[in-house]
């Protein structure tokens, strides 16, 4: 596949024969304060997505400071020097736009999708909080409460969530950076001071620790001028050190059971330590995941859901539960989450799943199935590029993790180049019972009141 | 706090230096001045039909080598027999579970090999078969969609599985107070008309059988009742036409069953309490029938509803949620089907504040009728709706959803073309006039879902209350 050099405009007809892949125009540069900028122009619909990614997530937290990454994401909506509290949301909404922020293990992101005449408005909003976030006692107190409330509603009150968020990482990882609760503890949140939060802001929310991605209906020269105007004078900070996330050698396979008072249906999580990002095995495991779980014809669906009627619902991917192959960073996992029919025992589900994997290890996938998987992967990736926001998300990951946004135009080829022999080899290397963690989640309803 | 101020001062200094470099200053204290919302025309929509009456709607969008399809029939739940609510959604869901020549498994394998998906669903008016695929597989996608629509066999084992799962999902729906309120509201507002039911019942699920589904398929899934919509990277129109002709051309036209007459009850104040023992909150729905989209009242009422309860800048959100703290959610909704529509104000409040909250809902509704909305409030809403409209059209999925909705409602595509300008043309006086007709609370039907033993007496302060289980 060809890469677009510079800013070729993508219009209907600019693409070759039917079946040829898409080339997303990519222009990238850096401001003098270190902010990485990626522009991708597409004037088909007058909409623009402004997406900022900060290279900090829950895995960068220090002991005694868990939950900071998430707390901080909340603080980002509390107002800044020129944007009063509440104004961010009101401004975006009254223009018909969407916005949000989210915290991940390795990054935190913020975005606005707006009619394209509002590009400057989005840049004003984002630069004002990067420059001058309002960190004070009152805002901090509010947001500590908001984060706790979110934990109660979204995690503590939801089946499976506590097991997934608090227990699963302890089975998969032994380095504290990866194994600690990514939502954080109430104790640590209570202990957070304005000074702590200010330090976190200064260290991680600096322009040199971020990338700004703009996708959609822009005029490049004008966009560059606006970016310089709004972001150019935000001072850079000493580059933050990424903590050592190396896992100790020798994975310890184990099985644990979690009694979940909110679950009605039993579930089991089966996971394996994953490969290095963008290594040949990473692409092979992406294909393996598709064979097992993608689409109606997926093996887990046909053999276990429809065939044995043992599994009811499932999800899986590289980086599960917090990441996907797009934002996967090592150390990571490949894991499957399976809700199953209570007539079966968890161990039977584990065995049935491992049998599916054994088939991948023992026999190469036949050409027909392999062709089908590749069609699905191609379609899925192309569909993921359709909206300006999802294009921006992909560009941001390739920029901040891999240092090369142009990978957006070549990563699919790397996945499609995987061979049946590589699938077999990767299944043998990674997906073995000796390198397997299992978390059984058993319903444990409270006694009726 | 001190540290923050220091940082800020030093930032300002750095800022001045950069500005002098670029010879450009910016006033950061105010939102930037921006140009008006850009105008946007939908990509050209080409329409034609086959000799058997099937309509074809094509939109070329070559940005990605994908194609998105809808096969839309006027065969929604309004055609369910009175004793079989939920028949249309059942037929829709089971189309992909087997045909005369393909098993369910073969259909799964085939659609995945096209890089696609296929899915049937039914709403009040229409039954839609949705498909997508890599664009080079368009002919095979169309062949598969045609086979499903024309030759679905509803295998007994799949029907049994569907019934078993549907009973479970219906139970889940009935544990949701919002669903209970919607169900009761529809039956009160739409009376004996076919829009009065929104879902199956346990009894109707038990009655579902293969011959009934085959009869429904034969009666309604016919070409003169169908529209095929295609959006994406398409071959030349002539070539598309050839494939469509090949897959759908031999399909025989049939006389459609007569549509049931739509008679709706007149608006009147009635209060119905749906008892949900143990409920700690009361779900309030207040509303009545409202005009369809072709009515001159449509745009004024749609904007009025957005001012009243559309989003975080709306009156209900600001007053009932933010000022009074009665509820997490307070909104209004104006939904239109092909033959009727309804407008409702909705909020879910703690039991203890039911009385002031219901008064507040009535006050908001009456407030819309009492005075014209201020210009700036209207302007902000017009801006928002124009922006939302653009955001919906970014993807093939977004474009086809809009066109499919036009088709379902029997509206011309020019409705979309003119949408933003009609939104912008609405005047405050028109909104007030529409509010007088459709929002004033005196003739509203009120449905409250909650624990009758806890909230019944409070509710009776507002008038006679009928308790439903």
Interface residues (C-beta under 8 A of the other chain):
Chain A: X10 X12 X13 X15 X18 X19 X20 X21 X22 X42 X44 X45 X46 X47 X81 X82 X89 X90 X91 X93 X94 X95 X96 X97 X98 X113 X114 X115 X116 X117 X118 X119 X120 X121 X123 X124 X128 X131 X132 X134 X135 X136 X137 X194 X195 X198 X202 X217 X225 X228 X229 X230 X232 X233 X234 X235 X294 X295 X296 X297 X301 X302 X306 X368 X371 X372 X375 X376 X378 X379 X380 X382 X383 X385 X386 X387 X388
Chain B: X1 X3 X4 X7 X8 X10 X11 X14 X15 X17 X18 X19 X22 X24 X26 X28 X29 X30 X31 X32 X34 X35 X36 X37 X38 X39 X40 X60 X61 X62 X63 X64 X65 X66 X105 X107 X108 X109 X111 X112 X113 X114 X115 X116 X117 X132 X133 X134 X135 X136 X137 X233 X235 X311 X312 X313 X380 X383 X384 X385 X386 X387 X388 X389 X390 X391 X393 X394 X395 X396 X397
